[in-house]
Amino acid sequence: MVTKADGCVEKNQNPQNEGRSARGGPQHAGARELKDLYSPGKRCQEWCSVVLCFSLMAFNFFHLLANFHLGHLWSILLSIVGGILSADFASGLVHWGADSWGSVDLPIFGKAFIRPFREQHIDPTAITRHDFIETNGDNCMLTILPLAHMAFSFLTLSPGEILSN
C-alpha cells in the first residue's frame, strides 16, 4: 500500500516498488480508469472520421492538381508556412484548454475529447500503445467540414471561379 500526500491509500501493483509512490504510468488507477472510458462507439466515430477525411483529402488533392497554375506558387508557399504556424498555435491552445477546463464527465466532449488529454498526463507513454485510428481520429474529424466545403466548391464552381478564389 502507498499513502499519498492527500491521505488516499492506493494499492501498489508492483511489489518491487513497495515504499515508493506510484506517480503514473499504465498501472496507475487513474490511467486505467481513463483507458476504460474508450468505448466502441468512440472507436466507430474515429474510423468514420479517418476514412471520410482521407477520402476528401484525395478528392481535393486531385482537383487541386487539375487546377494548378504556376502563377499561384508564391501564395501556395506562403499558405503552407501560415498553415504550419497557425496549426501549431491552435493545437497548443486546444491542448491547454483541454488540460485546464472541463471534465471527463461532461456529456459528449468529456469522454471524447478531454479524456485523451488527461490520460497523457497520468500515463505519458499511453499514446505509444494507441494505433493510428485512435491517435488521429479526432484530428481527422475536425478537418471534415473544411475539406467538405472545399470539395463542394470544386463540384459547384466553374473553373474561372475556382481560379479567382
Sequence and secondary structure as in RCSB ss.txt:
>XXXX:A:sequence
MVTKADGCVEKNQNPQNEGRSARGGPQHAGARELKDLYSPGKRCQEWCSVVLCFSLMAFNFFHLLANFHLGHLWS
ILLSIVGGILSADFASGLVHWGADSWGSVDLPIFGKAFIRPFREQHIDPTAITRHDFIETNGDNCMLTILPLAHM
AFSFLTLSPGEILSN
>XXXX:A:secstr
 EE TTS EE  S GGGTTS    STTSHHHHHHHHT  HHHHHHHHHHHHHHHHHHHHHHHHHHHT  GGGHHH
HHHHHHHHHHHHHHHHHHHHHHHHHS  TTSTTHIIIIIHHHHHHHH TTGGGGS HHHHHHHHHHHHHHHHHHH
HHHHHHS HHHHHH 
